[in-house]
Amino acid sequence: MSSSKELELRAPEAAFLALLFEKLANAGMDYCVMRNFESLPASLNGSDLDLLVYPECRDELAKVVI
């Protein structure tokens, strides 16, 4: 895995994305990135991020994201 300093140099959102995926993993959440995942977590390549989670994980997802 790249260091946070290396991720910061790739794209402005890189550090945020790395932290988001780390928090999802630490929470034990199953998720799916719907599309445009090829450059993650280094960059969104100008796109948005669509995550799919189980409906019963909605409350836990809100805790991770907020």
Predicted model as a PDB file, atoms N, CA, C, CB and O in Angstrom, pLDDT in the B-factor column:
MODEL        1                                                                  
ATOM      1  N   MET A   1       0.846  -1.182   0.000  1.00 50.00           N  
ATOM      2  CA  MET A   1       0.000   0.000   0.000  1.00 50.00           C  
ATOM      3  C   MET A   1       0.883   1.233   0.000  1.00 50.00           C  
ATOM      4  CB  MET A   1      -0.957   0.004   1.215  1.00 50.00           C  
ATOM      5  O   MET A   1       1.945   1.235   0.622  1.00 50.00           O  
ATOM      6  N   SER A   2       0.461   2.269  -0.681  1.00 53.00           N  
ATOM      7  CA  SER A   2       1.198   3.516  -0.742  1.00 53.00           C  
ATOM      8  C   SER A   2       1.051   4.294   0.545  1.00 53.00           C  
ATOM      9  CB  SER A   2       0.733   4.351  -1.914  1.00 53.00           C  
ATOM     10  O   SER A   2       0.044   4.189   1.245  1.00 53.00           O  
ATOM     11  N   SER A   3       2.069   5.073   0.844  1.00 52.00           N  
ATOM     12  CA  SER A   3       1.975   5.928   2.026  1.00 52.00           C  
ATOM     13  C   SER A   3       1.011   7.065   1.738  1.00 52.00           C  
ATOM     14  CB  SER A   3       3.369   6.477   2.435  1.00 52.00           C  
ATOM     15  O   SER A   3       0.730   7.376   0.581  1.00 52.00           O  
ATOM     16  N   SER A   4       0.503   7.688   2.806  1.00 51.00           N  
ATOM     17  CA  SER A   4      -0.449   8.782   2.619  1.00 51.00           C  
ATOM     18  C   SER A   4       0.195   9.942   1.885  1.00 51.00           C  
ATOM     19  CB  SER A   4      -0.998   9.254   3.963  1.00 51.00           C  
ATOM     20  O   SER A   4      -0.487  10.647   1.141  1.00 51.00           O  
ATOM     21  N   LYS A   5       1.489  10.161   2.070  1.00 51.00           N  
ATOM     22  CA  LYS A   5       2.195  11.249   1.372  1.00 51.00           C  
ATOM     23  C   LYS A   5       2.208  10.987  -0.133  1.00 51.00           C  
ATOM     24  CB  LYS A   5       3.650  11.394   1.905  1.00 51.00           C  
ATOM     25  O   LYS A   5       1.993  11.904  -0.925  1.00 51.00           O  
ATOM     26  N   GLU A   6       2.459   9.742  -0.528  1.00 54.00           N  
ATOM     27  CA  GLU A   6       2.445   9.388  -1.951  1.00 54.00           C  
ATOM     28  C   GLU A   6       1.053   9.573  -2.538  1.00 54.00           C  
ATOM     29  CB  GLU A   6       2.915   7.938  -2.153  1.00 54.00           C  
ATOM     30  O   GLU A   6       0.916  10.046  -3.666  1.00 54.00           O  
ATOM     31  N   LEU A   7       0.016   9.204  -1.784  1.00 48.00           N  
ATOM     32  CA  LEU A   7      -1.356   9.357  -2.271  1.00 48.00           C  
ATOM     33  C   LEU A   7      -1.715  10.818  -2.446  1.00 48.00           C  
ATOM     34  CB  LEU A   7      -2.340   8.691  -1.316  1.00 48.00           C  
ATOM     35  O   LEU A   7      -2.418  11.168  -3.394  1.00 48.00           O  
ATOM     36  N   GLU A   8      -1.246  11.687  -1.547  1.00 46.00           N  
ATOM     37  CA  GLU A   8      -1.543  13.116  -1.655  1.00 46.00           C  
ATOM     38  C   GLU A   8      -1.007  13.687  -2.957  1.00 46.00           C  
ATOM     39  CB  GLU A   8      -0.953  13.878  -0.469  1.00 46.00           C  
ATOM     40  O   GLU A   8      -1.600  14.612  -3.512  1.00 46.00           O  
ATOM     41  N   LEU A   9       0.097  13.156  -3.453  1.00 52.00           N  
ATOM     42  CA  LEU A   9       0.706  13.666  -4.673  1.00 52.00           C  
ATOM     43  C   LEU A   9      -0.039  13.230  -5.923  1.00 52.00           C  
ATOM     44  CB  LEU A   9       2.136  13.220  -4.757  1.00 52.00           C  
ATOM     45  O   LEU A   9       0.132  13.840  -6.979  1.00 52.00           O  
ATOM     46  N   ARG A  10      -0.845  12.209  -5.835  1.00 67.00           N  
ATOM     47  CA  ARG A  10      -1.543  11.675  -7.013  1.00 67.00           C  
ATOM     48  C   ARG A  10      -2.773  12.493  -7.368  1.00 67.00           C  
ATOM     49  CB  ARG A  10      -1.946  10.231  -6.775  1.00 67.00           C  
ATOM     50  O   ARG A  10      -2.936  12.888  -8.522  1.00 67.00           O  
ATOM     51  N   ALA A  11      -3.625  12.750  -6.416  1.00 78.00           N  
ATOM     52  CA  ALA A  11      -4.855  13.503  -6.662  1.00 78.00           C  
ATOM     53  C   ALA A  11      -5.330  14.064  -5.329  1.00 78.00           C  
ATOM     54  CB  ALA A  11      -5.962  12.606  -7.330  1.00 78.00           C  
ATOM     55  O   ALA A  11      -5.063  13.480  -4.279  1.00 78.00           O  
ATOM     56  N   PRO A  12      -6.032  15.189  -5.365  1.00 84.00           N  
ATOM     57  CA  PRO A  12      -6.495  15.786  -4.104  1.00 84.00           C  
ATOM     58  C   PRO A  12      -7.353  14.841  -3.265  1.00 84.00           C  
ATOM     59  CB  PRO A  12      -7.280  17.040  -4.393  1.00 84.00           C  
ATOM     60  O   PRO A  12      -7.330  14.910  -2.036  1.00 84.00           O  
ATOM     61  N   GLU A  13      -8.100  13.971  -3.913  1.00 87.00           N  
ATOM     62  CA  GLU A  13      -9.007  13.087  -3.186  1.00 87.00           C  
ATOM     63  C   GLU A  13      -8.357  11.783  -2.729  1.00 87.00           C  
ATOM     64  CB  GLU A  13     -10.191  12.773  -4.044  1.00 87.00           C  
ATOM     65  O   GLU A  13      -9.005  10.996  -2.040  1.00 87.00           O  
ATOM     66  N   ALA A  14      -7.116  11.533  -3.086  1.00 89.00           N  
ATOM     67  CA  ALA A  14      -6.478  10.247  -2.823  1.00 89.00           C  
ATOM     68  C   ALA A  14      -6.412   9.907  -1.336  1.00 89.00           C  
ATOM     69  CB  ALA A  14      -5.089  10.242  -3.402  1.00 89.00           C  
ATOM     70  O   ALA A  14      -6.728   8.781  -0.950  1.00 89.00           O  
ATOM     71  N   ALA A  15      -6.009  10.850  -0.503  1.00 88.00           N  
ATOM     72  CA  ALA A  15      -5.908  10.575   0.938  1.00 88.00           C  
ATOM     73  C   ALA A  15      -7.284  10.277   1.522  1.00 88.00           C  
ATOM     74  CB  ALA A  15      -5.262  11.769   1.679  1.00 88.00           C  
ATOM     75  O   ALA A  15      -7.427   9.384   2.358  1.00 88.00           O  
ATOM     76  N   PHE A  16      -8.304  11.030   1.081  1.00 89.00           N  
ATOM     77  CA  PHE A  16      -9.675  10.780   1.553  1.00 89.00           C  
ATOM     78  C   PHE A  16     -10.149   9.386   1.165  1.00 89.00           C  
ATOM     79  CB  PHE A  16     -10.638  11.833   0.987  1.00 89.00           C  
ATOM     80  O   PHE A  16     -10.730   8.675   1.985  1.00 89.00           O  
ATOM     81  N   LEU A  17      -9.905   8.994  -0.081  1.00 90.00           N  
ATOM     82  CA  LEU A  17     -10.341   7.681  -0.555  1.00 90.00           C  
ATOM     83  C   LEU A  17      -9.644   6.558   0.204  1.00 90.00           C  
ATOM     84  CB  LEU A  17     -10.074   7.543  -2.054  1.00 90.00           C  
ATOM     85  O   LEU A  17     -10.284   5.578   0.584  1.00 90.00           O  
ATOM     86  N   ALA A  18      -8.347   6.693   0.425  1.00 91.00           N  
ATOM     87  CA  ALA A  18      -7.618   5.675   1.170  1.00 91.00           C  
ATOM     88  C   ALA A  18      -8.184   5.543   2.577  1.00 91.00           C  
ATOM     89  CB  ALA A  18      -6.120   6.012   1.225  1.00 91.00           C  
ATOM     90  O   ALA A  18      -8.356   4.431   3.076  1.00 91.00           O  
ATOM     91  N   LEU A  19      -8.473   6.662   3.214  1.00 91.00           N  
ATOM     92  CA  LEU A  19      -9.042   6.640   4.562  1.00 91.00           C  
ATOM     93  C   LEU A  19     -10.446   6.026   4.550  1.00 91.00           C  
ATOM     94  CB  LEU A  19      -9.089   8.066   5.149  1.00 91.00           C  
ATOM     95  O   LEU A  19     -10.777   5.235   5.434  1.00 91.00           O  
ATOM     96  N   LEU A  20     -11.263   6.377   3.573  1.00 92.00           N  
ATOM     97  CA  LEU A  20     -12.608   5.818   3.464  1.00 92.00           C  
ATOM     98  C   LEU A  20     -12.567   4.298   3.348  1.00 92.00           C  
ATOM     99  CB  LEU A  20     -13.335   6.417   2.259  1.00 92.00           C  
ATOM    100  O   LEU A  20     -13.276   3.602   4.074  1.00 92.00           O  
ATOM    101  N   PHE A  21     -11.746   3.780   2.445  1.00 93.00           N  
ATOM    102  CA  PHE A  21     -11.671   2.334   2.256  1.00 93.00           C  
ATOM    103  C   PHE A  21     -11.089   1.643   3.489  1.00 93.00           C  
ATOM    104  CB  PHE A  21     -10.829   2.004   1.022  1.00 93.00           C  
ATOM    105  O   PHE A  21     -11.483   0.525   3.820  1.00 93.00           O  
ATOM    106  N   GLU A  22     -10.162   2.300   4.160  1.00 94.00           N  
ATOM    107  CA  GLU A  22      -9.610   1.744   5.401  1.00 94.00           C  
ATOM    108  C   GLU A  22     -10.697   1.656   6.474  1.00 94.00           C  
ATOM    109  CB  GLU A  22      -8.425   2.605   5.906  1.00 94.00           C  
ATOM    110  O   GLU A  22     -10.800   0.647   7.172  1.00 94.00           O  
ATOM    111  N   LYS A  23     -11.506   2.711   6.607  1.00 94.00           N  
ATOM    112  CA  LYS A  23     -12.583   2.705   7.600  1.00 94.00           C  
ATOM    113  C   LYS A  23     -13.645   1.657   7.271  1.00 94.00           C  
ATOM    114  CB  LYS A  23     -13.229   4.090   7.688  1.00 94.00           C  
ATOM    115  O   LYS A  23     -14.160   1.004   8.178  1.00 94.00           O  
ATOM    116  N   LEU A  24     -13.975   1.487   6.013  1.00 93.00           N  
ATOM    117  CA  LEU A  24     -14.929   0.451   5.618  1.00 93.00           C  
ATOM    118  C   LEU A  24     -14.388  -0.933   5.972  1.00 93.00           C  
ATOM    119  CB  LEU A  24     -15.230   0.538   4.107  1.00 93.00           C  
ATOM    120  O   LEU A  24     -15.124  -1.785   6.471  1.00 93.00           O  
ATOM    121  N   ALA A  25     -13.112  -1.149   5.712  1.00 93.00           N  
ATOM    122  CA  ALA A  25     -12.500  -2.441   6.037  1.00 93.00           C  
ATOM    123  C   ALA A  25     -12.468  -2.670   7.544  1.00 93.00           C  
ATOM    124  CB  ALA A  25     -11.079  -2.519   5.463  1.00 93.00           C  
ATOM    125  O   ALA A  25     -12.775  -3.765   8.015  1.00 93.00           O  
ATOM    126  N   ASN A  26     -12.098  -1.645   8.296  1.00 94.00           N  
ATOM    127  CA  ASN A  26     -12.034  -1.768   9.753  1.00 94.00           C  
ATOM    128  C   ASN A  26     -13.410  -2.025  10.362  1.00 94.00           C  
ATOM    129  CB  ASN A  26     -11.429  -0.509  10.359  1.00 94.00           C  
ATOM    130  O   ASN A  26     -13.519  -2.675  11.402  1.00 94.00           O  
ATOM    131  N   ALA A  27     -14.462  -1.514   9.712  1.00 92.00           N  
ATOM    132  CA  ALA A  27     -15.830  -1.732  10.189  1.00 92.00           C  
ATOM    133  C   ALA A  27     -16.351  -3.101   9.765  1.00 92.00           C  
ATOM    134  CB  ALA A  27     -16.760  -0.634   9.665  1.00 92.00           C  
ATOM    135  O   ALA A  27     -17.430  -3.517  10.186  1.00 92.00           O  
ATOM    136  N   GLY A  28     -15.581  -3.801   8.930  1.00 93.00           N  
ATOM    137  CA  GLY A  28     -15.998  -5.126   8.461  1.00 93.00           C  
ATOM    138  C   GLY A  28     -17.161  -5.070   7.487  1.00 93.00           C  
ATOM    139  O   GLY A  28     -17.910  -6.037   7.353  1.00 93.00           O  
ATOM    140  N   MET A  29     -17.314  -3.940   6.808  1.00 92.00           N  
ATOM    141  CA  MET A  29     -18.438  -3.765   5.882  1.00 92.00           C  
ATOM    142  C   MET A  29     -18.136  -4.375   4.523  1.00 92.00           C  
ATOM    143  CB  MET A  29     -18.772  -2.283   5.722  1.00 92.00           C  
ATOM    144  O   MET A  29     -17.050  -4.194   3.973  1.00 92.00           O  
ATOM    145  N   ASP A  30     -19.103  -5.092   3.995  1.00 93.00           N  
ATOM    146  CA  ASP A  30     -19.031  -5.550   2.616  1.00 93.00           C  
ATOM    147  C   ASP A  30     -19.567  -4.444   1.736  1.00 93.00           C  
ATOM    148  CB  ASP A  30     -19.824  -6.877   2.406  1.00 93.00           C  
ATOM    149  O   ASP A  30     -20.635  -3.894   2.003  1.00 93.00           O  
ATOM    150  N   TYR A  31     -18.834  -4.117   0.690  1.00 93.00           N  
ATOM    151  CA  TYR A  31     -19.265  -3.067  -0.236  1.00 93.00           C  
ATOM    152  C   TYR A  31     -18.745  -3.394  -1.626  1.00 93.00           C  
ATOM    153  CB  TYR A  31     -18.763  -1.664   0.225  1.00 93.00           C  
ATOM    154  O   TYR A  31     -17.866  -4.237  -1.808  1.00 93.00           O  
ATOM    155  N   CYS A  32     -19.307  -2.713  -2.578  1.00 94.00           N  
ATOM    156  CA  CYS A  32     -18.898  -2.880  -3.965  1.00 94.00           C  
ATOM    157  C   CYS A  32     -18.790  -1.498  -4.593  1.00 94.00           C  
ATOM    158  CB  CYS A  32     -19.902  -3.784  -4.754  1.00 94.00           C  
ATOM    159  O   CYS A  32     -19.700  -0.681  -4.458  1.00 94.00           O  
ATOM    160  N   VAL A  33     -17.690  -1.235  -5.275  1.00 94.00           N  
ATOM    161  CA  VAL A  33     -17.560  -0.020  -6.069  1.00 94.00           C  
ATOM    162  C   VAL A  33     -18.187  -0.342  -7.417  1.00 94.00           C  
ATOM    163  CB  VAL A  33     -16.042   0.451  -6.211  1.00 94.00           C  
ATOM    164  O   VAL A  33     -17.738  -1.248  -8.120  1.00 94.00           O  
ATOM    165  N   MET A  34     -19.218   0.397  -7.769  1.00 93.00           N  
ATOM    166  CA  MET A  34     -20.038   0.047  -8.928  1.00 93.00           C  
ATOM    167  C   MET A  34     -19.336   0.206 -10.283  1.00 93.00           C  
ATOM    168  CB  MET A  34     -21.267   0.885  -8.922  1.00 93.00           C  
ATOM    169  O   MET A  34     -19.537  -0.607 -11.185  1.00 93.00           O  
ATOM    170  N   ARG A  35     -18.522   1.240 -10.425  1.00 90.00           N  
ATOM    171  CA  ARG A  35     -17.842   1.480 -11.708  1.00 90.00           C  
ATOM    172  C   ARG A  35     -16.707   2.487 -11.496  1.00 90.00           C  
ATOM    173  CB  ARG A  35     -18.851   2.005 -12.791  1.00 90.00           C  
ATOM    174  O   ARG A  35     -16.595   3.093 -10.430  1.00 90.00           O  
ATOM    175  N   ASN A  36     -15.887   2.653 -12.499  1.00 86.00           N  
ATOM    176  CA  ASN A  36     -14.769   3.601 -12.458  1.00 86.00           C  
ATOM    177  C   ASN A  36     -13.828   3.329 -11.294  1.00 86.00           C  
ATOM    178  CB  ASN A  36     -15.293   5.021 -12.367  1.00 86.00           C  
ATOM    179  O   ASN A  36     -13.363   4.259 -10.636  1.00 86.00           O  
ATOM    180  N   PHE A  37     -13.548   2.058 -11.042  1.00 88.00           N  
ATOM    181  CA  PHE A  37     -12.717   1.662  -9.908  1.00 88.00           C  
ATOM    182  C   PHE A  37     -11.243   1.495 -10.268  1.00 88.00           C  
ATOM    183  CB  PHE A  37     -13.234   0.380  -9.327  1.00 88.00           C  
ATOM    184  O   PHE A  37     -10.411   1.305  -9.381  1.00 88.00           O  
ATOM    185  N   GLU A  38     -10.917   1.561 -11.531  1.00 86.00           N  
ATOM    186  CA  GLU A  38      -9.575   1.232 -11.995  1.00 86.00           C  
ATOM    187  C   GLU A  38      -8.484   2.083 -11.359  1.00 86.00           C  
ATOM    188  CB  GLU A  38      -9.511   1.377 -13.477  1.00 86.00           C  
ATOM    189  O   GLU A  38      -7.385   1.579 -11.128  1.00 86.00           O  
ATOM    190  N   SER A  39      -8.742   3.333 -11.074  1.00 86.00           N  
ATOM    191  CA  SER A  39      -7.705   4.228 -10.552  1.00 86.00           C  
ATOM    192  C   SER A  39      -7.767   4.402  -9.034  1.00 86.00           C  
ATOM    193  CB  SER A  39      -7.821   5.578 -11.214  1.00 86.00           C  
ATOM    194  O   SER A  39      -6.976   5.153  -8.464  1.00 86.00           O  
ATOM    195  N   LEU A  40      -8.700   3.714  -8.380  1.00 88.00           N  
ATOM    196  CA  LEU A  40      -8.846   3.868  -6.927  1.00 88.00           C  
ATOM    197  C   LEU A  40      -7.723   3.158  -6.182  1.00 88.00           C  
ATOM    198  CB  LEU A  40     -10.203   3.326  -6.464  1.00 88.00           C  
ATOM    199  O   LEU A  40      -7.246   2.135  -6.673  1.00 88.00           O  
ATOM    200  N   PRO A  41      -7.277   3.633  -5.038  1.00 85.00           N  
ATOM    201  CA  PRO A  41      -7.693   4.843  -4.341  1.00 85.00           C  
ATOM    202  C   PRO A  41      -6.896   6.085  -4.731  1.00 85.00           C  
ATOM    203  CB  PRO A  41      -7.581   4.630  -2.872  1.00 85.00           C  
ATOM    204  O   PRO A  41      -7.031   7.128  -4.090  1.00 85.00           O  
ATOM    205  N   ALA A  42      -6.070   5.990  -5.768  1.00 86.00           N  
ATOM    206  CA  ALA A  42      -5.217   7.120  -6.136  1.00 86.00           C  
ATOM    207  C   ALA A  42      -5.999   8.299  -6.700  1.00 86.00           C  
ATOM    208  CB  ALA A  42      -4.193   6.677  -7.141  1.00 86.00           C  
ATOM    209  O   ALA A  42      -5.588   9.447  -6.532  1.00 86.00           O  
ATOM    210  N   SER A  43      -7.124   8.032  -7.368  1.00 87.00           N  
ATOM    211  CA  SER A  43      -7.872   9.105  -8.016  1.00 87.00           C  
ATOM    212  C   SER A  43      -9.268   8.628  -8.399  1.00 87.00           C  
ATOM    213  CB  SER A  43      -7.123   9.613  -9.258  1.00 87.00           C  
ATOM    214  O   SER A  43      -9.508   7.435  -8.588  1.00 87.00           O  
ATOM    215  N   LEU A  44     -10.177   9.585  -8.506  1.00 88.00           N  
ATOM    216  CA  LEU A  44     -11.512   9.302  -9.042  1.00 88.00           C  
ATOM    217  C   LEU A  44     -11.563   9.594 -10.538  1.00 88.00           C  
ATOM    218  CB  LEU A  44     -12.579  10.130  -8.301  1.00 88.00           C  
ATOM    219  O   LEU A  44     -12.578   9.337 -11.187  1.00 88.00           O  
ATOM    220  N   ASN A  45     -10.486  10.124 -11.081  1.00 85.00           N  
ATOM    221  CA  ASN A  45     -10.419  10.493 -12.502  1.00 85.00           C  
ATOM    222  C   ASN A  45     -11.571  11.385 -12.924  1.00 85.00           C  
ATOM    223  CB  ASN A  45     -10.406   9.249 -13.364  1.00 85.00           C  
ATOM    224  O   ASN A  45     -12.114  11.225 -14.018  1.00 85.00           O  
ATOM    225  N   GLY A  46     -11.946  12.314 -12.077  1.00 86.00           N  
ATOM    226  CA  GLY A  46     -12.996  13.266 -12.423  1.00 86.00           C  
ATOM    227  C   GLY A  46     -14.396  12.717 -12.317  1.00 86.00           C  
ATOM    228  O   GLY A  46     -15.345  13.392 -12.716  1.00 86.00           O  
ATOM    229  N   SER A  47     -14.559  11.531 -11.801  1.00 86.00           N  
ATOM    230  CA  SER A  47     -15.869  10.903 -11.697  1.00 86.00           C  
ATOM    231  C   SER A  47     -16.354  10.930 -10.249  1.00 86.00           C  
ATOM    232  CB  SER A  47     -15.819   9.456 -12.223  1.00 86.00           C  
ATOM    233  O   SER A  47     -15.642  11.381  -9.351  1.00 86.00           O  
ATOM    234  N   ASP A  48     -17.562  10.445 -10.039  1.00 90.00           N  
ATOM    235  CA  ASP A  48     -18.069  10.294  -8.677  1.00 90.00           C  
ATOM    236  C   ASP A  48     -17.784   8.875  -8.206  1.00 90.00           C  
ATOM    237  CB  ASP A  48     -19.596  10.609  -8.601  1.00 90.00           C  
ATOM    238  O   ASP A  48     -17.258   8.059  -8.963  1.00 90.00           O  
ATOM    239  N   LEU A  49     -18.130   8.582  -6.963  1.00 91.00           N  
ATOM    240  CA  LEU A  49     -17.899   7.267  -6.388  1.00 91.00           C  
ATOM    241  C   LEU A  49     -19.240   6.656  -6.023  1.00 91.00           C  
ATOM    242  CB  LEU A  49     -16.969   7.348  -5.150  1.00 91.00           C  
ATOM    243  O   LEU A  49     -19.955   7.179  -5.169  1.00 91.00           O  
ATOM    244  N   ASP A  50     -19.581   5.551  -6.670  1.00 92.00           N  
ATOM    245  CA  ASP A  50     -20.830   4.847  -6.390  1.00 92.00           C  
ATOM    246  C   ASP A  50     -20.501   3.571  -5.627  1.00 92.00           C  
ATOM    247  CB  ASP A  50     -21.614   4.528  -7.707  1.00 92.00           C  
ATOM    248  O   ASP A  50     -19.850   2.669  -6.154  1.00 92.00           O  
ATOM    249  N   LEU A  51     -20.964   3.505  -4.366  1.00 92.00           N  
ATOM    250  CA  LEU A  51     -20.769   2.327  -3.530  1.00 92.00           C  
ATOM    251  C   LEU A  51     -22.103   1.619  -3.344  1.00 92.00           C  
ATOM    252  CB  LEU A  51     -20.155   2.711  -2.160  1.00 92.00           C  
ATOM    253  O   LEU A  51     -23.141   2.262  -3.183  1.00 92.00           O  
ATOM    254  N   LEU A  52     -22.067   0.305  -3.368  1.00 93.00           N  
ATOM    255  CA  LEU A  52     -23.239  -0.509  -3.101  1.00 93.00           C  
ATOM    256  C   LEU A  52     -23.001  -1.232  -1.786  1.00 93.00           C  
ATOM    257  CB  LEU A  52     -23.520  -1.516  -4.268  1.00 93.00           C  
ATOM    258  O   LEU A  52     -21.981  -1.898  -1.610  1.00 93.00           O  
ATOM    259  N   VAL A  53     -23.957  -1.098  -0.852  1.00 93.00           N  
ATOM    260  CA  VAL A  53     -23.883  -1.801   0.433  1.00 93.00           C  
ATOM    261  C   VAL A  53     -25.229  -2.458   0.701  1.00 93.00           C  
ATOM    262  CB  VAL A  53     -23.496  -0.826   1.597  1.00 93.00           C  
ATOM    263  O   VAL A  53     -26.248  -2.067   0.132  1.00 93.00           O  
ATOM    264  N   TYR A  54     -25.222  -3.448   1.562  1.00 93.00           N  
ATOM    265  CA  TYR A  54     -26.470  -4.086   1.956  1.00 93.00           C  
ATOM    266  C   TYR A  54     -27.347  -3.085   2.702  1.00 93.00           C  
ATOM    267  CB  TYR A  54     -26.197  -5.331   2.830  1.00 93.00           C  
ATOM    268  O   TYR A  54     -26.828  -2.275   3.470  1.00 93.00           O  
ATOM    269  N   PRO A  55     -28.657  -3.121   2.496  1.00 93.00           N  
ATOM    270  CA  PRO A  55     -29.559  -2.179   3.184  1.00 93.00           C  
ATOM    271  C   PRO A  55     -29.387  -2.197   4.706  1.00 93.00           C  
ATOM    272  CB  PRO A  55     -31.007  -2.501   2.837  1.00 93.00           C  
ATOM    273  O   PRO A  55     -29.497  -1.156   5.353  1.00 93.00           O  
ATOM    274  N   GLU A  56     -29.122  -3.354   5.268  1.00 92.00           N  
ATOM    275  CA  GLU A  56     -28.982  -3.426   6.725  1.00 92.00           C  
ATOM    276  C   GLU A  56     -27.682  -2.789   7.224  1.00 92.00           C  
ATOM    277  CB  GLU A  56     -29.044  -4.876   7.176  1.00 92.00           C  
ATOM    278  O   GLU A  56     -27.497  -2.639   8.432  1.00 92.00           O  
ATOM    279  N   CYS A  57     -26.793  -2.418   6.326  1.00 90.00           N  
ATOM    280  CA  CYS A  57     -25.533  -1.759   6.692  1.00 90.00           C  
ATOM    281  C   CYS A  57     -25.624  -0.235   6.606  1.00 90.00           C  
ATOM    282  CB  CYS A  57     -24.410  -2.253   5.794  1.00 90.00           C  
ATOM    283  O   CYS A  57     -24.642   0.464   6.856  1.00 90.00           O  
ATOM    284  N   ARG A  58     -26.786   0.268   6.258  1.00 90.00           N  
ATOM    285  CA  ARG A  58     -26.960   1.699   6.026  1.00 90.00           C  
ATOM    286  C   ARG A  58     -26.542   2.542   7.230  1.00 90.00           C  
ATOM    287  CB  ARG A  58     -28.403   1.990   5.678  1.00 90.00           C  
ATOM    288  O   ARG A  58     -25.833   3.536   7.072  1.00 90.00           O  
ATOM    289  N   ASP A  59     -26.972   2.156   8.423  1.00 91.00           N  
ATOM    290  CA  ASP A  59     -26.632   2.934   9.617  1.00 91.00           C  
ATOM    291  C   ASP A  59     -25.137   2.898   9.901  1.00 91.00           C  
ATOM    292  CB  ASP A  59     -27.402   2.412  10.827  1.00 91.00           C  
ATOM    293  O   ASP A  59     -24.544   3.910  10.275  1.00 91.00           O  
ATOM    294  N   GLU A  60     -24.532   1.733   9.724  1.00 91.00           N  
ATOM    295  CA  GLU A  60     -23.092   1.606   9.937  1.00 91.00           C  
ATOM    296  C   GLU A  60     -22.324   2.419   8.902  1.00 91.00           C  
ATOM    297  CB  GLU A  60     -22.664   0.130   9.878  1.00 91.00           C  
ATOM    298  O   GLU A  60     -21.312   3.036   9.234  1.00 91.00           O  
ATOM    299  N   LEU A  61     -22.785   2.430   7.664  1.00 91.00           N  
ATOM    300  CA  LEU A  61     -22.145   3.233   6.619  1.00 91.00           C  
ATOM    301  C   LEU A  61     -22.185   4.703   6.988  1.00 91.00           C  
ATOM    302  CB  LEU A  61     -22.829   3.008   5.260  1.00 91.00           C  
ATOM    303  O   LEU A  61     -21.194   5.412   6.811  1.00 91.00           O  
ATOM    304  N   ALA A  62     -23.312   5.172   7.497  1.00 91.00           N  
ATOM    305  CA  ALA A  62     -23.420   6.576   7.898  1.00 91.00           C  
ATOM    306  C   ALA A  62     -22.398   6.910   8.980  1.00 91.00           C  
ATOM    307  CB  ALA A  62     -24.841   6.886   8.399  1.00 91.00           C  
ATOM    308  O   ALA A  62     -21.823   7.998   8.962  1.00 91.00           O  
ATOM    309  N   LYS A  63     -22.162   6.009   9.907  1.00 90.00           N  
ATOM    310  CA  LYS A  63     -21.159   6.249  10.956  1.00 90.00           C  
ATOM    311  C   LYS A  63     -19.758   6.338  10.380  1.00 90.00           C  
ATOM    312  CB  LYS A  63     -21.212   5.144  12.006  1.00 90.00           C  
ATOM    313  O   LYS A  63     -18.944   7.147  10.827  1.00 90.00           O  
ATOM    314  N   VAL A  64     -19.479   5.507   9.389  1.00 89.00           N  
ATOM    315  CA  VAL A  64     -18.146   5.504   8.771  1.00 89.00           C  
ATOM    316  C   VAL A  64     -17.925   6.782   7.963  1.00 89.00           C  
ATOM    317  CB  VAL A  64     -17.970   4.264   7.865  1.00 89.00           C  
ATOM    318  O   VAL A  64     -16.849   7.377   8.019  1.00 89.00           O  
ATOM    319  N   VAL A  65     -18.924   7.194   7.228  1.00 86.00           N  
ATOM    320  CA  VAL A  65     -18.785   8.333   6.325  1.00 86.00           C  
ATOM    321  C   VAL A  65     -18.822   9.669   7.057  1.00 86.00           C  
ATOM    322  CB  VAL A  65     -19.874   8.298   5.285  1.00 86.00           C  
ATOM    323  O   VAL A  65     -18.118  10.610   6.692  1.00 86.00           O  
ATOM    324  N   ILE A  66     -19.634   9.736   8.071  1.00 83.00           N  
ATOM    325  CA  ILE A  66     -19.783  11.019   8.788  1.00 83.00           C  
ATOM    326  C   ILE A  66     -18.789  11.147   9.836  1.00 83.00           C  
ATOM    327  CB  ILE A  66     -21.135  11.173   9.382  1.00 83.00           C  
ATOM    328  O   ILE A  66     -18.762  12.156  10.541  1.00 83.00           O  
TER     329      ILE A  66                                                      
ENDMDL                                                                          
END                                                                             
